[in-house]
Each structure stands twice: as C-alpha cells, then as structure tokens.
Amino acid sequence: MATMKTLSLAILLAAASLNTSAQQNSAVSALASPVVASTAGDPRPTDDRPALQQRNPRYRVQRDDILNIWFALSPELNQTVTIQPDGYINLQTAGSTFVLGMTVPEVVVAVKKAYANILHDPIVDVDLKDFQKPFFVALGQVGKPGQYDLRYDMTVTEAIGVAGGFSPGAKTQVLLYHRVSNEWAEVKLLNIKQILNGKNVNEDAHLMPGDMIFVPEKFITKFRKYVPYSFDFGYAAHPEAF
C-alpha cells in the first residue's frame, strides 16, 4: 500500500513539473514572438523615404529620346526608335517594349528580352542619339527668370549670373531645390552675399540637372508696394492751395 502511495506521489510530482515547464516555455515564446515580429516583419512602409543618391548616377531615358539599337549578328534588325509619350518603343518584329526611366544598360536587357523568342542570345548595343539636355531653372528676383541649359559644372552663383544676376529687390539668401525622388526634394538655404565676399566659399553648391534656384524678394521691397513714400509737402505748407 505504501508503495502505491509513493508511486502515485511521484507521478503527481512529475506531472506538475511538466506542467510548470510547459507554462514557462509558453511564456518565453509569448515574450519572444513580438520581438521577432518587430524586427523581421516590420509592417511600416519605407517606400516614402528618400533613397540614397549615387555619386555618378546614370542617365535615365525620357520621353522623346531617340535611341539607336544595333544587332551585331543580325544587322537587318538595326533600327532607330523614339520613346513614345507612354514610355514605350516600337521594335521591329518584336512589338512594343516599355523603357521609360531606364538606364542604357537596362534598355539593352529589355530589348534582349523582347527578342528572346526571335533571336537566340542576341548581342545588342544601344546608343543615345538624341536626349533631353541637362537644365536648371532660376526663378524669383533675377534679371531673366527661366530655364537654362546646364552645359558644364556650374555653381549657384554662376547660375544666377547666367540668369541675369540679382534684380534690385533681390534678397541675397537664396533657396536651392534638388529633387531626390518623386515625393521628396532637398532644400538648401545659401547666403550668396557671404560667398561673394569671400566667406564660406565652399558652400557655393554645384548644380545637378533639374535643380531650381529661387531668389526671394526683400521685405522692404514688399513693404513699399503698399505704403506711399512720396508726399507733396507743398499742400501742408500752403493750405490755401486746397
């Protein structure tokens, strides 16, 4: 009888030990699972964050660009195509292929894929025959606001000179807008007066294609538009003139 009681007590102790161990394991799993979810499965989108810029970014083809496409082993397919407003090019015997926004190496890959069912491992070369010239835009209080070709490495002060210089009502603290992505733009405030006076000359930023310079108007110039500052004191001196 004592042996039976001892055996029953041992079974109860073993069951209690297993139950406690299971509860501890489940608690540890409950604590660990949110950590894994928060690090491995972060549901927050990151597409709206600006991407890091490359030092020497490749040109991406735009609408109305003209491309020369060469086939080393099939010269009869050599062709010149224009990128349509919808971003497609029309290829001989291969139909339409979307290339808008691609670099030239990416266009080569797209053309090879388009001819995959016609040619076996074609050797393709793509050359830019005509493309959108790099430009910058100068707005605000400059002599000649507008869009200008960016033909060489140009700084903001040089660009303002190309645009006709500062107008009489211009503020010498200008804004430089650089588009990082379709949703983001980087804005820099530059003190051109200090740069022209030889101070902080390293802050004279170099322009990138598509940059915009905005030259604000001085506050006093805005103020004078609404406050008369020319009086004829003759009327005050001679009331009989009324």
Secondary structure, 3 states (H helix, E strand, C coil): CHHHHHHHHHHHHHHHHHHHHHHHHHHHHHHHHHHHHHHHCCCCCCCCCCCCCCCCCCCCCCCCCEEEEEECCCHHHCEEEECCCCCEEEECCCEEEECCCCCHHHHHHHHHHHCCCCCCCCCEEEEEEECCCCEEEEEECECCCEEEECCCCCEHHHHHHHCCCECCCECCEEEEEEECCCCCEEEEEEEHHHHHCCCCHHHCCECCCCCEEEECECHHHHHHCCCCCCCCCHHHHCHHHC
